[in-house]
Amino acid sequence: MFLEDYFQFRKYNTGLKQEILGGLTTFITMSYIIVVNPAILQAAGIPRQAAFAATVLSAFLGTLLMGVFANRPFAIAPYMGENAFIAYTVCKILGYPWQVGLGAVFLGGVLFTLLTLLGLRSWFARAIPKTLKYSFACGLGLFLMFIGLNTSGIISLGMADAPVKLANLLDKEVLLALFTFVFICSLMARKVKGAILLGLTLGTALALLLGFVKFPSSIISLDFSLRPTAFQCLGIFRKPQLFLNGGFLIIVLTVFIMDFVDTIGTLIGVSARANLLDEKGNLSDIEKPMLCDALATVFGALCGTTTTGTYIESAAGVEEGARTGFSSVVVALLFLLALFFGPLLTIVPPYVYGPALIIVGILMMQPILKIDFSDYTELIPAFSVIAFTSFSYNLGVGITAGFVLYLVLKLIAGKFKDLNLGLVVLGLISLLFFMFYPYH
C-alpha cells in the first residue's frame, strides 16, 4: 500500500488506524489555539478574523510539511508565549505597531531557515548533553500537567504569598474535569486503545447534555480573510531606521532565542516519549522537522500571525500511538477543515481537554529515571530546566536556565571534557537571553 510504504509504517511498527487516532487526539488537544491565538493577537491590534485565518493556514501548511516532508508525528501551530510576547510586551508595553512585531517574527523565521539549511541548528541539537535532553522531556511533562490543571480549573490563581491554590472542587465544571480525568485514567489502566480520545469525546458530550456549553448556532463559517494582515510584516523593509534601533534588534534576538530553544526542547522532548531518539539521545534527520518549523514561521508571519512551531500537545497523539508523519497529515487536514468548521471543531471546552494534558504530562516524566542524581553538575541543571519551565510558564526560560547552569557548574567543577563548542555557544546565547529579555 502506498501510504504504508511512504510513511514507513512497518519501520515504526504502526498502522493506519493508529495514526488516524493519534492525529485526531493531537488536533483535539491543541484546537484551542484556533480561538486563543486570534484573541491574544487582537490585543496587539491585529484584526481577529484575519488572525484566525492566519492561525489556521500556518498550522495547516506547517503540519502538512512536517508529515509529508519530515515524516514525524509533530503538529505545528503558532506558539503560546511567543504570541503573548508580541501582543503584550512588544506592542502594548514597548509601543511598537503589530506590523513591526510580525516583521521581527519574519526575520527570525528567515534566520532560522538559513541556519537550518546550513546545518547549524542540528549541530547545536547534537551538542546538547543527554541529561539536558531528558530534562526537556520532563520539563515539558510538568509544564503540560501544570497547564492542564490550570485549564481544567482544578488549580487557580492564589495570592502574593501563595501564587496558586486548589480551586473549588465542587464547581460543576471542575467536577466534569475530574470525571474526565478519572475516566481516561481508568481506560488506560484497562489498556483500552484510544483512551484519551474517548475521554475527550465523552467529556464534551456530557458538557453539551448538561448545558455547560451550547451547540454552535452555525456549523459552517466563511467569515475569514487575510487581506488586513497579509504581507504587512514586510513593511519593516520600508523603515531602514528600525535596523539601527537597539530596541527592535533586541526584540528580534528575543524572538530568535525563544523559538530556537522551544523548538529543540519540544522536538527532543516529544521524540523521547515516542522512542524516536537514538542511543545518544539524538533525533535522526532533525534538520527536516526544524526546516518545517522555520518555513512555517516565515509563512505565518507573511499571513499575519506570530512564531509558529512544533506543539507540545503532539505528545497526546504520540501517547495514542502516533509514530509517523501520517498522523500529522491528519492534523493538517483537520486544521484546514477548521477554516470552514471552526464553530464545530472548537466546541471542546478547556475543562475537558485539560485532563488530557494532565495525563500526557504525567506520562512524559518517565525520562527522569535516566538523569544522574549522583552528579550535581548534571542534576542541578536538569531540575532547573524542569522547575523553571513549569513555574515560569515558559519553556524558553527553563531551557536557557539549564544551558547557563550546565556551563557554569561544569566550569567550576573543572569538568571541561563534558563541554563542547556548541554547548558553550548555547550557554552564551542563553546568557544574552536573560540579559536582554524585556522584564516587564
MIMIZA-815718 format. One line per field, with one value per residue (C-alpha): x, y negated, z; residue in one letter. Coordinates in steps of 0.1 Angstrom, whole numbers. Each point is the difference from the previous one (the first is absolute). Example, Ala and Ser with C-alpha at 12.3 -4.5 7.8 and 13.67 -1.06 7.14 Angstrom:
BEGIN
x <- [123;14] .
y <- [45;-34] .
z <- [78;-7] .
aa <- [A;S] .
This chain:
BEGIN
x <- [0;14;-7;15;32;3;-4;19;-27;19;32;-18;-22;-32;-32;-26;-25;26;13;-35;-9;32;-6;-36;13;27;-24;-26;25;15;-31;-4;27;-26;-19;27;27;-23;-13;36;10;-30;14;29;-25;0;-35;-14;-14;32;20;-23;6;38;0;-18;19;34;-9;-13;31;26;-16;-5;37;9;-20;9;36;13;-22;-4;-31;4;-26;9;-19;7;17;-16;24;15;-34;-5;36;-8;-35;6;37;10;-33;-16;29;28;-25;10;-27;-11;15;35;-6;-8;30;22;-16;6;37;3;-16;23;30;-12;-5;36;15;-19;11;36;-3;7;-33;6;36;-13;-25;27;21;-26;9;-23;-9;-14;-19;-17;-8;-16;-25;-6;-3;-25;-19;-3;-8;-28;-13;0;-18;-25;-7;-5;-20;-23;-7;15;27;-5;18;6;15;35;13;-17;-1;-22;-26;-25;-32;-35;-3;-38;-3;-20;26;29;-20;-4;38;7;-25;17;34;-10;-18;30;23;-24;1;37;3;-21;23;-29;12;-9;-6;8;-22;-29;3;0;-31;-19;9;-11;-33;-7;8;-26;-26;3;-1;35;7;-24;0;11;-27;18;22;16;17;14;8;38;24;37;-3;6;32;16;36;-3;31;21;-7;32;21;-16;13;38;4;-15;32;20;-24;14;-35;-11;31;-5;-35;13;27;-27;-23;30;11;-35;-8;33;-2;-37;4;30;-16;-33;14;23;-25;-28;24;13;-36;-5;33;13;34;31;23;17;-33;0;-29;10;-5;-9;8;-33;-24;20;-3;-38;-1;21;-20;-33;12;8;-33;-19;16;-9;-36;-3;9;29;28;-12;15;-3;-27;4;-35;13;9;-37;-1;33;-15;-29;25;10;34;2;-8;-33;-15;13;-18;-32;6;7;-32;-20;15;-10;-36;1;2;-35;-13;16;-31;-5;37;6;-29;22;2;32;-12;-3;33;19;-1;16;29;4;2;24;22;1;11;27;18;14;35;7;12;29;13;32;-10;35;17;-11;14;-26;-28;-3;-2;-24;-24;4;-14;-29;-8;5;-19;-31;1;9;-26;26;19;27;8;4;23;22;3;12;26;14;2;15;27;8;0;21;26;0;4;28;-19;11;-2;-38;-2;1;1;-37;-10;22;-16;-35;10;12;-32;-20;18;-9;-36;-1;19;-22;-34;-26;-9;-33] .
y <- [0;-34;-17;27;0;-38;-6;31;16;32;-17;-18;30;-20;2;-22;1;-7;-31;-14;4;-17;-28;-6;0;-25;-23;0;-7;-30;-13;-27;-19;-8;-21;-11;-13;-24;-13;-7;-16;-22;-17;-11;-15;28;5;32;17;-6;14;30;7;-5;24;28;-3;-2;31;18;-7;6;33;13;-7;18;30;3;-13;9;30;-9;1;-36;-27;-36;-31;-36;3;-10;-23;-15;-14;-16;-14;-18;-11;-12;-7;-12;-18;-10;-7;-10;-17;15;5;36;-1;-6;29;23;-13;11;35;0;-8;27;26;-10;3;34;12;-10;16;32;2;-6;29;-23;7;38;-6;-18;27;27;-21;2;27;29;-12;-33;18;22;-31;-16;29;-2;-37;2;26;-21;-30;18;13;-35;-14;28;-5;-37;4;26;-24;24;-25;-37;-32;-7;-30;-16;24;31;-6;30;19;28;-12;8;37;-2;-23;18;-5;11;31;8;-5;24;25;-2;4;31;15;-3;14;29;8;-2;23;25;-5;-13;-14;-36;-7;-37;-6;20;-22;-32;12;10;-31;-23;20;-4;-37;-4;22;-18;-34;-11;-9;-7;16;-26;-19;6;29;-16;-34;-19;-31;-2;-20;-7;-33;-22;19;16;-11;-28;13;-11;-36;0;-1;-34;-12;5;-20;30;20;-27;1;20;7;16;21;13;10;19;17;9;15;19;15;8;19;17;15;7;20;20;7;11;21;18;3;14;23;14;10;15;20;-17;-10;21;12;-34;-18;-14;-2;13;-25;-27;-26;9;-8;-31;-12;6;-20;-29;-1;0;-30;-19;9;-8;-35;-7;10;-19;21;4;26;34;33;36;4;18;13;23;22;7;16;18;15;13;17;-26;7;-12;-31;14;-11;-35;1;9;-30;-23;10;-6;-35;-7;12;-23;-30;9;19;-20;-3;38;10;-24;12;20;-20;-6;20;30;-2;-11;35;15;-24;10;37;-6;-21;28;25;-23;0;35;-12;-14;35;-5;-31;6;-11;7;-27;-35;-16;21;1;-37;-13;28;-8;-37;6;19;-25;-32;13;7;-28;-28;13;-2;28;-24;-13;36;12;-31;2;36;-10;-27;21;30;-21;-18;31;20;-29;-3;37;2;25;-16;33;-1;-32;-6;-30;2;2;-30;-21;11;-10;-35;-5;9;-26;-26;12;-9;-32;-15;17;-28;4;-18] .
z <- [0;-10;34;20;-21;-3;38;9;22;3;12;28;8;-6;-21;-17;28;26;-19;-6;37;9;-24;13;36;-8;-18;27;28;-19;-18;26;-18;-28;25;25;-25;-18;34;12;-33;0;31;-22;-25;-25;-15;16;-31;-19;30;0;-36;4;30;-18;-33;16;21;-31;-21;27;12;-35;-7;32;-10;-37;0;35;7;36;23;10;-5;-7;10;14;33;32;19;-32;-9;34;-2;-33;10;36;3;-35;-10;33;23;-25;-23;-34;-27;-5;-35;15;24;-28;-19;28;-1;-38;4;27;-24;-29;23;12;-35;-10;32;-6;-37;11;26;30;18;-1;11;31;6;0;23;28;27;5;36;-13;-28;26;21;-30;-2;38;-1;-27;20;31;-20;-18;33;15;-31;2;37;-6;-32;17;29;26;8;0;7;36;17;3;26;-16;-38;-6;20;-2;-16;10;-7;4;-30;-27;-28;23;9;-37;-4;29;-15;-34;16;20;-30;-23;28;5;-38;0;30;-19;-30;-22;-34;-6;37;-3;-31;16;31;-20;-19;31;19;-29;-4;38;-2;-28;17;34;-17;10;-37;-28;-33;-26;-17;-33;-10;-31;0;-29;20;-6;-21;0;-18;31;11;-31;-6;25;17;-30;9;21;-31;-8;33;-1;33;18;-7;19;29;29;14;-32;-3;36;-10;-30;23;26;-27;-14;33;12;-33;0;35;-3;-32;12;34;-15;-28;23;29;-21;-19;33;9;-35;3;-32;15;-6;27;2;5;-35;-25;-34;-29;25;-27;-17;28;8;-36;2;31;-15;-32;19;20;-32;-16;32;3;-36;7;32;31;24;3;-11;11;13;26;33;-3;-27;30;4;-35;6;32;-22;-23;-26;-13;-36;-20;-11;34;-8;-34;19;23;-29;-18;32;2;-36;9;30;-24;-10;30;28;21;1;4;29;21;24;32;19;30;-23;-19;31;16;-32;5;36;-10;-28;23;25;-26;-13;34;-7;-13;35;9;-25;18;21;35;13;-21;11;-32;-19;26;8;-36;-9;28;-7;-35;15;27;-20;-30;21;26;-24;-24;-27;-17;-13;35;13;-28;1;38;-5;-26;22;31;-18;-14;33;22;-24;-2;38;5;-25;-22;-32;-19;4;-20;-38;-22;-8;37;8;-27;12;35;-11;-21;30;21;-27;3;37;-5;-26;7;5;37;0] .
aa <- [M;F;L;E;D;Y;F;Q;F;R;K;Y;N;T;G;L;K;Q;E;I;L;G;G;L;T;T;F;I;T;M;S;Y;I;I;V;V;N;P;A;I;L;Q;A;A;G;I;P;R;Q;A;A;F;A;A;T;V;L;S;A;F;L;G;T;L;L;M;G;V;F;A;N;R;P;F;A;I;A;P;Y;M;G;E;N;A;F;I;A;Y;T;V;C;K;I;L;G;Y;P;W;Q;V;G;L;G;A;V;F;L;G;G;V;L;F;T;L;L;T;L;L;G;L;R;S;W;F;A;R;A;I;P;K;T;L;K;Y;S;F;A;C;G;L;G;L;F;L;M;F;I;G;L;N;T;S;G;I;I;S;L;G;M;A;D;A;P;V;K;L;A;N;L;L;D;K;E;V;L;L;A;L;F;T;F;V;F;I;C;S;L;M;A;R;K;V;K;G;A;I;L;L;G;L;T;L;G;T;A;L;A;L;L;L;G;F;V;K;F;P;S;S;I;I;S;L;D;F;S;L;R;P;T;A;F;Q;C;L;G;I;F;R;K;P;Q;L;F;L;N;G;G;F;L;I;I;V;L;T;V;F;I;M;D;F;V;D;T;I;G;T;L;I;G;V;S;A;R;A;N;L;L;D;E;K;G;N;L;S;D;I;E;K;P;M;L;C;D;A;L;A;T;V;F;G;A;L;C;G;T;T;T;T;G;T;Y;I;E;S;A;A;G;V;E;E;G;A;R;T;G;F;S;S;V;V;V;A;L;L;F;L;L;A;L;F;F;G;P;L;L;T;I;V;P;P;Y;V;Y;G;P;A;L;I;I;V;G;I;L;M;M;Q;P;I;L;K;I;D;F;S;D;Y;T;E;L;I;P;A;F;S;V;I;A;F;T;S;F;S;Y;N;L;G;V;G;I;T;A;G;F;V;L;Y;L;V;L;K;L;I;A;G;K;F;K;D;L;N;L;G;L;V;V;L;G;L;I;S;L;L;F;F;M;F;Y;P;Y;H] .
